[in-house]
Amino acid sequence: MTIRHLKVFICVCKHMSMTKAAEELFIAQPAVSTTISEIEKNYNIILFERINKKLFLTDEGKLLLIKAQEAVLAFEEFEELAGDSSKMPLIKIGSSLTIGKQKLPRLLRLLKENFKNIDIQISVNQTSVIESKILNGTLDFAFIQGKPSDPNIRSRLVDCNNLIAVCGNKYNIPETVTLEELCRYDLLLREDESVSREFLDNIFALKNITVTPVMESISNQALISAAVQNLGVTVLPEALLTRQLSKGGLRKITVSDYEFTRNSYLIYHKNKTFSTAKQQIFDFCYKNYKKNL
C-alpha cells in the first residue's frame, strides 16, 4: 500500500465516480479501478457497493475514508516540514460567509504586504462546509463565527461581535421590548442550520420561546431589504446594518433583557502541524484579525 492508493481512494470518494477521479488525477480509468481493487483485495474488504452502475461508499469505506484523509494529510505535512522551511508555502485559508465578506479581504491585504510572494488559496462558505474542510485537511486554518462543533477542531477566540434587532421606520413596534415580546412580531431570520439562526434558536430555546419566522433567507441582504420595506424585524450583525442605520432606512430596537453577542474563532485541526513559515502566517492572522480591521 502506498500514499498513491489512498489519494486515489479519496478522489473516488470525492466524485463517487471512477471516471471523474481518473480525469482529476490525469490517469486512465482502468488504473483507478485497479487501485481500488488492490486495496479491497489486500485488506479483504469492500469499499464501494456498485448499484445500477453507481458507486455507494460502504460503512467500512466511510470509516477508512476518514483514516485515509488523516494519513494523506500527515504525509503532506511531513513533506512540507522536511522541505525548505524558508520557502514561502501555499496557505489554504477558509472563512464563514459573513467574515469572508467583511473582514477577510483586509486581512489578506495585510498578509500580502507583510509576506512577499505568498501564495494563498481562499475558501468562503457556510460554517459546516468550512469545518469539514478543516477536518479533511483541505484547509490549513479558518475563521468562523460560533464555537466549532467537532472535538477534533481546536479554536482560538479572535473577536466578539454584536447582533442587533432592526426594522423599517414605519414598522409598528416599540423602541424597547423584551425578548419574549420581540418574538411576537414578524421575524425575518436566516435559514435553518446557519450560524446566525442556530445562535438565535439556542437563545430562544433557553427562554422556552417558540418562533415561526415570516421570512427565512440565506441572504443577509434580502433580510435587510425586507426590513427596510417594513415587513418585520430582523436580527443580524451590527456591522452589516451600519449603512442602512446611518441613512435612516432602519431603526434599532433595544431588547431590554438580552444582548446578542457572538464570538468569532480561528480554527484548525487538532493534529495539524505547521511548518515554520506557516506558523508565522498563522500567528500573524491571529494577532491581526481584530487589531487591524
Secondary structure as the mmCIF struct_conf table of DSSP 4:
data_model
#
loop_
_struct_conf.conf_type_id
_struct_conf.id
_struct_conf.beg_label_comp_id
_struct_conf.beg_label_asym_id
_struct_conf.beg_label_seq_id
_struct_conf.end_label_comp_id
_struct_conf.end_label_asym_id
_struct_conf.end_label_seq_id
HELX_RH_AL_P HELX_RH_AL_P1 ILE A 3 HIS A 15
TURN_TY1_P TURN_TY1_P1 MET A 16 MET A 16
HELX_RH_AL_P HELX_RH_AL_P2 MET A 18 LEU A 25
TURN_TY1_P TURN_TY1_P2 PHE A 26 PHE A 26
BEND BEND1 ILE A 27 ILE A 27
HELX_RH_AL_P HELX_RH_AL_P3 GLN A 29 TYR A 43
TURN_TY1_P TURN_TY1_P3 ASN A 44 ASN A 44
STRN STRN1 PHE A 48 ILE A 51
TURN_TY1_P TURN_TY1_P4 ASN A 52 LYS A 53
STRN STRN2 LYS A 54 LEU A 57
HELX_RH_AL_P HELX_RH_AL_P4 ASP A 59 ALA A 82
BEND BEND2 GLY A 83 GLY A 83
TURN_TY1_P TURN_TY1_P5 SER A 85 SER A 86
BEND BEND3 LYS A 87 LYS A 87
HELX_LH_PP_P HELX_LH_PP_P1 MET A 88 PRO A 89
STRN STRN3 LEU A 90 SER A 95
HELX_RH_AL_P HELX_RH_AL_P5 LEU A 97 GLN A 102
TURN_TY1_P TURN_TY1_P6 LYS A 103 LYS A 103
HELX_RH_AL_P HELX_RH_AL_P6 LEU A 104 ASN A 114
BEND BEND4 PHE A 115 PHE A 115
TURN_TY1_P TURN_TY1_P7 LYS A 116 ASN A 117
STRN STRN4 ASP A 119 VAL A 124
HELX_RH_AL_P HELX_RH_AL_P7 THR A 127 LEU A 135
TURN_TY1_P TURN_TY1_P8 ASN A 136 GLY A 137
BEND BEND5 THR A 138 THR A 138
BEND BEND6 ASP A 140 ASP A 140
STRN STRN5 PHE A 141 GLN A 145
BEND BEND7 GLY A 146 GLY A 146
BEND BEND8 SER A 149 SER A 149
TURN_TY1_P TURN_TY1_P9 PRO A 151 ASN A 152
STRN STRN6 ILE A 153 GLY A 168
TURN_TY1_P TURN_TY1_P10 ASN A 169 LYS A 170
BEND BEND9 TYR A 171 TYR A 171
BEND BEND10 GLU A 175 GLU A 175
STRN STRN7 THR A 176 VAL A 177
HELX_RH_AL_P HELX_RH_AL_P8 LEU A 179 LEU A 182
TURN_TY1_P TURN_TY1_P11 CYS A 183 ARG A 184
BEND BEND11 TYR A 185 TYR A 185
STRN STRN8 LEU A 187 ARG A 190
HELX_LH_PP_P HELX_LH_PP_P2 GLU A 191 GLU A 191
TURN_TY1_P TURN_TY1_P12 ASP A 192 GLU A 193
BEND BEND12 SER A 194 SER A 194
HELX_RH_AL_P HELX_RH_AL_P9 VAL A 195 LEU A 206
TURN_TY1_P TURN_TY1_P13 LYS A 207 ASN A 208
BEND BEND13 VAL A 214 VAL A 214
STRN STRN9 MET A 215 SER A 217
BEND BEND14 ILE A 218 ILE A 218
HELX_RH_AL_P HELX_RH_AL_P10 ASN A 220 VAL A 228
TURN_TY1_P TURN_TY1_P14 GLN A 229 ASN A 230
BEND BEND15 LEU A 231 LEU A 231
STRN STRN10 VAL A 233 PRO A 237
HELX_RH_AL_P HELX_RH_AL_P11 GLU A 238 LYS A 247
TURN_TY1_P TURN_TY1_P15 GLY A 248 GLY A 248
BEND BEND16 GLY A 249 GLY A 249
STRN STRN11 LEU A 250 VAL A 255
TURN_TY1_P TURN_TY1_P16 SER A 256 ASP A 257
STRN STRN12 PHE A 260 HIS A 269
TURN_TY1_P TURN_TY1_P17 LYS A 270 ASN A 271
HELX_RH_AL_P HELX_RH_AL_P12 THR A 276 LYS A 291
TURN_TY1_P TURN_TY1_P18 ASN A 292 ASN A 292
#
